[in-house]
């Protein structure tokens, strides 16, 4: 797993509680932006060490393959305890340090409403860290130069919520599905698999969701996102 470097300024930094969270929610958008030349990073807060299927080494290998498929510039893990993503100052400081080091314009995190508590807790940690990273006198172990993130958006993992905006991923749906299939330990049923919600048609469910979001906005496939602040349109309302 590549560590985010101090001299790497990212356009996008997407956080997930576990490897595969970001891919479930916004792999198509990442592939699309990467194809446009954007520098994109993924930071997994945990090593998913409590996963019912697979192990830490295998999951890191799968995460690396998925990142390569999507064209991600860099990927790292903070190694926080799985099922231990509580709102601790030490965790906020480490996430803020990553933000200051990579200086992203836009940060993504899971949407708060999700059946898995780690996803909502990840969102809260990232939201706190985004704010703290921009405070001049806030101290982290490293990277104490403040950085203000321009936008914070939230992607969906297990939920199907009314999106505040969508991104057309029609040309990148196959890359999204390929990135998800890279996580064979999580989504592929085998004789050794523990029967979790992920191994019983989960990828097909995600594909159906993106198809539905696409139908809502008149394209084949789209990913939906939430935001806490109104969006400012900088182009003609008529789309001309």
N, C-alpha and C positions, 0 to 999 in steps of 0.2 A: 504494500500500500504506500503510495507516494504521500509525503507530508507537504502541506501547503508551505510555500517558501515566502520569505519576507519581501522579496522583490517581485512577486507575482501579483499583479493587479488584475482582479477578475471582474468580468462584467456581471456574472451571476454566481452566487454561492447558495447551494441548496443543502439544507440540513435534514437528516432523517434520524429516527431513533435507532433503526437497524438497517443494515444493507438490504436493499430491495424496496424500502419505503419510498425513496425518491423515484425509483423506476416505476412503481405502481401508479404514483400520482402524476408524474410529469415527464416521463422519459421521452415522449414525442416532442414536447416543447424544447427539451434539452437538445435532442437530435437536430431539430430545426434551427435553433440558435447557433449550435456548433457548426452546422453547414454554412451559416452566414458569416463565420469567422469569429464568433464570440468566444471569449475565454471563460470556461465554466468549471467550477469546482463542486465536488460533493464532499460533505463531511458527515460521517456516521457517528452518532454520539456513543454508541455501544458496539461491542464486537458480537452482539447477538449470542452470547455464550449460553443462554438458556433455551435456545431454539430446540424444539422437539425433534427436528430432523437435521442432519448434518452436524458439523462441528466448526469451531472458530477458523481453523486453517482452511477448510473447504469453503466456508462462506466468504472469506477474504479473497480466495481464488476466483470464486464466482463473481464477486463484486468487481474485481479487476477486469474480468471478461466483459461484464455489462458496461463498465465505463469505457472500455475500448470500442465497443460496438457503437456507443452513442457519441464518441468523439470528445469525451470529457478531458479537460486539460490536466486535472489533478484530483486525487481522491485521498482522503485521510480518515482515520478513526481516532476519537478521543479516548476510547476504552473505558467509558463510564460503565458502571454495573448494569447489566440487563435487569429490568424491573426495579431499578433503583434510581430512576431519573426524577429525583425530587428537587425542589427549588432550593438548592444550596448555593451559597455565595461562591464557593470554590468552583462549582460547575459553571456558574454565570461568568466568572472571571476567565476561565479557560475558553469558553465559547467567544467571549468578547475579544480575547487575545487572537483567536483565529480570524475574526472579522477585521481587526486592526492590521493583521499581517497581510491579508489578501485584498483588503480594500475593495470589496464588491460594491457595485452600484445598486444591485437588487439582491435581496435575500429571500429565500423561500423556506417555509417550514410546513409541517403537517397541519391540517386544520384541527382546531381544538376538539370538535365533536367527532369521536371515533370510538369504536367498541374496545380498542386496545388502550389502556391508560397511558402506556409509554408514549403514544403518539401525541396525546393532548399535553402531557408533561414536557415533551420535546418542544412543542409550540410555545409553552410558557417560558421555558428556559431561553429559547432563542429570542423571544420578544424582549425579555429583560436584558439580554446581552446586547441586542441591537441598540437599545437605548443607552446602556452603560458605555458601550464602545465609543459613543459620540460625546461623552462627558469628559472634558479636558482633565479634570482632577481625579477621575476614576483611575485606580491603579490596577494593573494586571502584572503578572510575573514578568512578562516580556511585552514588547510592542505597545509601549505606553503612549505613542502618538495617537491622539483621538481620530476616529474616522466615523463620519456620519453616512449611514446607508440611506440612499434616496427613497427606496420603496421596500416594504415588507409585504409579501403575499403568502397565501396559504393554499397548498394543494390537498386534494382529497385522497385518502387511502381506502378505507373500507366503506366510507359513506357515499351517499348519493344526495347531494345538497344542491339547492338552487344556486348556480354560480353567479358571482358578481361580474365576471368576464370569462371569456373562453379564448383559446388559441387553436386555430385550424391546424391539425396535425395529419390531414388526409394523406400527404405525401410521405409521412414518416411513421405511420401506424405499424408497418412491418418492422421497422427498426425498434419500435417500442416493444413489440411482441418478441423479437429476437433477444432484446435485453432481458426481458422477464424470463425467457426460456433458458437463459444462461444460469439461472438459479435452479438447477435441476434438483438439488436437495430439498428445495422448498415446494416446488410446484409439480414435480414429476412423481407419480405414484409408483412405488416399487414394493417388493416383498418386505423390505426392511423399513418402509415408511411408517411412521406413526400417523394415524388418521387425524389430520388437522383440517381446518377449513380451507387451507391453501392447496391441498392436493386433490381436491374434488371439483375441478372445473373453474378454479379461481381466475386463471388468465382469461378464459372465455367470458367470465363475468366482467372483468375490467374492459375487455374489448367491446362488450355490449354497452357498457356505460359510456365509453367514448363515442360509440356510434350514436347513442341517444343524445348526448350533448351536441354532436354534430348536426343531428336532425333539428335540434332546437334553433340552430343558427344558420341552417341552410347549406351545410357542407357534409362531407362523408363522415369525418371523424374530428372530434375536438376534445381538448382537455379543459376542465372547469376549475376556476380558482376563486378564492374568497379574499376580500380585503376589508380592513377596518375603516378605511377612509375613502371618500368618493374619488372616482377616476376623472382626470382632466383630459378631455379630448383635444388633441392638438391638430386635428385634420378636419376637413370639411365634413359636416354631419351627413351630407348626401353621399359621402364616399367617393367623391370625384377628385 
